[in-house]
Amino acid sequence: MDISVVVPLYNEAESLPELAGWIERVMKEGDFTYEVLFVDDGSTDDSWAVIKQLSAGNPAIKGVSFRRNYGKSPALNTGFERAEGDVVITMDADLQDSPDEIPELYRMIMRDGYDLVSGWKQKRYDPLSKTIPTKLFNATARKVSGIKNLHDFNCGLKAYRREVVKHIEVYGDMHRYIPYLAKNAGFTRIGEKVVHHQARKYGVTKFGLDRFINGYLDLATLWFTGKFGAKPMHFFGLLGSLMFIIGFIAVVVVGAMKLYHMHTGAQYSLVTSSPYFHIALTTMILGTQLFLTGFIGELIVRNSSGRNHYEIKEEF
């Protein structure tokens, strides 16, 4: 199979027939073998009924329905697990992503040799309250991830070589950082394509400004797990050792100062009455705890092999 199109959605019943027809037309014009995987993220409207109806008229359309709303990342991850195409295309269901981009995205993967191609909505039909935070967010993501050539990490329109989606796990809200996840998994041939952005035709956006705050927190998590996730001792052990050594040296200095005062006959007080002693002791205790945290983290990493589980209500 040439292409798998993965479409996560939540309450997009109005746009689904138009999107499905548009994708079908593009695939026929390009003579592609394909499948469309609609992943219904616990919609409360008629989205699932519409998907069933569309599938009855086109066997290339498949669907997965969650029992409740888990989020975009679990929906994408579920679609990735089931995708069978040589190239996997993701797009949003709100018609803001154009299926006409699919043939060129496919060519960039199969002929130009990219592992991943991310869309760039260079001209956006969004309010300033969304575009300005988006620019700041993308600038930070480029700096932290080291992927300098991407301008729009959060663009829903992306293309992947099948091996990429089979070797990454998209969890939490990490769909914003799939290029970073791919890079951490060893897929470094990451490209970008300017894509057409359309104004929303039906419904309302499902994301608020809180996604930017959560996005920065997720970026910090991804940076840490990417750098120290497989070797937590390198972070906690090093930091704990440094704190313990500093605290130990401080205790020695406090004790040596008392011995010196006793030897010279100068006035002195109990070591435990000095605030520096208690600060040094606290530093040693914290250092020990951090070291043990790193050690326990190493044990967990070496023995963990589980994956996130999302309860699926229905599938065909």
N, C-alpha and C positions, 0 to 999 in steps of 0.2 A: 504494500500500500504506500502511495506517495505521501499523503498528507493527513494528519489528524488535527482537527480544529477543536480546541478545548475552550468552552465558553462558560465561565462561572456566572451565576446570576442570582438575583434576589428581587422578587416582585417586578419582573419585566415582561409580563404577559403581552402587553400591547406591541412591543417591539420584536418579539420572537418570530412571528410569521414573516415579516419583512426581512429580518436578518437571515433566516433560513433560506428564503428564496434568493436573496442576494448571493449568499455563499454558493448555493447550488448553481446559479448562473455562471459565476466565476470559474468553478471547477469544471463545468462542461466546456466552457470556452477554452480552458487550458488543457483539456483532456487529461485531467488528473484522476487517479483513483483516490478516494478519500472517505473519511468518516467525520461526523460532527458529534462531539460529546458535550451535551448540555448538562451541567452540574447545578442542580437546583438547591441552593443553600437555604433550605427551609422556608421557601416563599409562603406568604399567607394569602396571595391572590391566586389566580387561575394558571400560573406559569406551568405547573406540572401537567395539568390537563391539556394545555396547548402543546407542550412537548410531545405528549403521547399522540396527539392528533397529527402533528407534523411527522412523527416517526411512521405512522400508518401509511402516509403518502410517499415516504422516502426512506427506504431501509438503511441508508447511510447515516441517518440520524439516530443517535443513541442517547440515553438519558440515565442520570443518577439523581436520586432525591434524598436529601438528608431529612432526618426527623425534626431537626430544629436548626436554627441559624448558628453555624459555627464560625463563619467568616470566609473571606476570599482565599486565604492561604490554604486551609483544609480543602476547599473546593478545587483549587488548582492541583493540589497534591493528589487528590483522588482521580482527577482527570489524567494526570501524568502516569499514574499507575496502570491505567487502562488503555492508554494511547498505543496504537500499533503502527502508525505511519513512520516513514523514514524521517520526515520533518514534522515537528509539532508546532502548531501556530496557536497562540492564545490571543483572545480579544474579549473586550467587554460586550455585554449584551444590549447596551443602551443606544447602539447605532452611532456612537461617537467615533468608533474605529471603522475604517473602510475595508471590506473584504477585497476590494480591487487591489490592495497592496500585497495580497497573498502570493501571486506568481513571482514578483520580484524578490520577496522574502525567501521563497523557496529556492530561487536561482542563487541567491547569495550564500545559502547554506550548502547546496549541492555542488555548485560550480566554483564559487569563490573560496570555499573551504572554511567558512566561519563555523564555530561551534554554536554561537548564539548571536542573533541580530536583534537589537532593541529599537523600537520605534522612537522617533523624536517629533513630538508635536510642536514644531517650531512656531507655528501660528496657532494660538489657542483661542477658543471662544468661551473663555471663563472670566469671571470678575477679577479685579485687582486683588481682592481679599484672598483669592486662591492662587493667582499667578505669582505674586511677590513671595509668599512663603514657599511656594514650589521651587522658585529659583534659588532661594537660600538653602533649602533642603538638598537640592541636587548638587550645589556647590560643596556642601559639607560631605555628602556621600562620595563625591569624586575624590575629595582629599583623603578621607578615611580609607576608602576601598582601594585607592591607587589606580582605578579605572578612569583615566583622564579623558577618554574620547566619548564618554556618554554624557548627554545633556539632560536626559529624561528617564531616570531610573524607574519611575513609577508608571510609565506608559504601559497600558494593558496589552498593546499590540506588540508581540514579540514572536520570534521564530527560533526554534531549537533543533539541533541534531538530536535524534532519539536517544543516543547514549547519554546526553546531558540530563534529560528529565528522569532517566532511570537511575542516575547516580546522585541525585540531590533530594533532600526532603524539605518541603516548604511547610513550615509550621508557624503557629502564632499569627503574626502579621508580617512575616518575612517575605511576602510576595513583592514588596517594594525593593527588595535587595536580591532578587534572583540572580542578576549578573555577578554580584559579590559571592553568593553561594556557589555559583558555577566556577568562578575563579578559584575559590578555596578548594573545590573538588578537582582542580587541575585542568579545567577547560578555559584556556586563556585567549583563544581566538574569538574575541568579542567585537562585533561591529555595530554600526548604527545606520539607520535609514530615516531620512525625513519623511514623515507620513502626514496624510491629510487628517485634520481634526474637524469634526462636524459638531454643530451645536446639538444639545440633547433635544430629541424630538418628542419623546414620551416620558412621563413620570418625573421623578425628582432624584437628585443625587443621594446616594446612601452614605456619604462620608461627610463628616464635619471637621471643624478646625482642630479637634482633639487628635486627629490622625497625625498632625505634624509633631505634636508633643510626643505621642507614642512612637512616631517614626524615629525621632532622635534617640529615644531610649532603646528601641530595637537595634539601631545602628551601633550603639555602645555595646549592647549584648553580643551582636554579631562580630564586632571587632575583637571582643574579649574571647569569645568561644573559638573564633578563627585562629587567634594567636595562641591561646592557652587552653582551649577546650580539651585537647588530647593530652595535655601535659600541665595540669593545674599546679603541680608542685613547683614548676618553674616560676610561677607568680607568687603563690602563697608561701611556698617554702623559702624563696629568696627574701621576700618582704619580712616574713617571720624571723628568719635567721638574723637579718640586719637589726630588727628591733630588739631581739634578745641580746645580741652582742653589745648594742648601744646601752641597753639597760644594765647589763653585767658590768661593763666598764664604769658606768656611773656609780654603781654600788661599790665597786672597788675604790673609786676615787673618794667617795664619802667615808668609807672605812679607813682609808689611808690618811685622810685629813684628821680624823679623830686620833689615830695612833700618833701622828706627828704632834698634835697638840698635847697629848699625854706625855710624850717624850720630852717636849720642851717646857712642860709645866704650865702651859697656857690654859686659860679657862676653856672648858669643853662641856658639851651636853650629850645626852644619849643620842645614838645614831637614829633611833626610831622617832626622835622628836624633830628631825630634819625633814622638811617637805621634799627635798631632793631624793631622799631614800625611798619615799613612797612612790614618787613619780618613776624612779628607776625600777622599782619592784613591779609596778603596773606595766611598764614597758616590757619587762621580761615575760610577764604572764601573757600579755597580748601577743608577743612574739611566739611563744609556745603554742598558743591557740591557733594562730595563723599557720604555723608549720603543720600542726595536726590536721587543720582544714585541708591543706594541700595533700597530705598523706591520704586522708579519707577520700578526697576527690580522685586521686590516682586509682584507689581501689574501685570506686564506682565506675570510672571510665573503662577500666580493664574488664569489668564484669557485666557492663550494661550492653544490651543488644536489642532492646525493645524499640518499637516505633509507635507513634501516636495512633490511636484508634478512633475512628469516627463512625458512629452508628448510622447505618444506611437503612432507610425505610423501604425503598423499592428500587429496582434496577431492571433494565431490559437491554 
